[in-house]
Amino acid sequence: MVFAPLAQSIPAFATGAALLFVATIMARALEDLSWGEVAESAPAVVTAIAIPLSYSIADGIGLGFITYALVKLISGNAARCPLAVYLVAAVFVLKFALLS
């Protein structure tokens, strides 16, 4: 709480470089994905691309959760996905629908 005013003093355009840096670090992890399995690779790619494009790590991760849950539902592997993933994805859907 003491450092909150300091964090708020940083302009929004200055955080873009940090978000891009996080995206490049995540891009390194993309080589370890099993690219043959779309249910695993598509959400990771959506997350890595959405973070710098949305200027928000939380929004990028939210889109990744939504994509993962949708891919599991569409592919018929809904039972292999934890309930917590569906709950987090639903919260992000509500966030995007109500706060955008």
C-alpha positions, 0 to 999 in steps of 0.5 A: 500500500505504501508503494501504490502512489509510486506505481500509479505515477508510471504512465500507461505507455511506459508499461508497454515494454514490460508487457512485451518483455513478458510476452517474449519470455512466454514465447520461449516456452512455446517451443516446448508445447506439443504442437500436434495437440491443438487443445494444448497449443492454441490457448498458449498461443492466444495468451502469448499474442493477447498479452502485448496486443491488449496491453494487459497480462490479466486480459491475455491470461483471461483469453487463454483461460477462455480459449482453453475451456472452449477447446476442451468443450468443443473437442469432447474432452470436457471431463479432462479439464478441472472445474476450476478452469471453467469457473475462471473462464466464466469469470473472465467472460463476465469481466469482458462482457460487463466491463468492456 
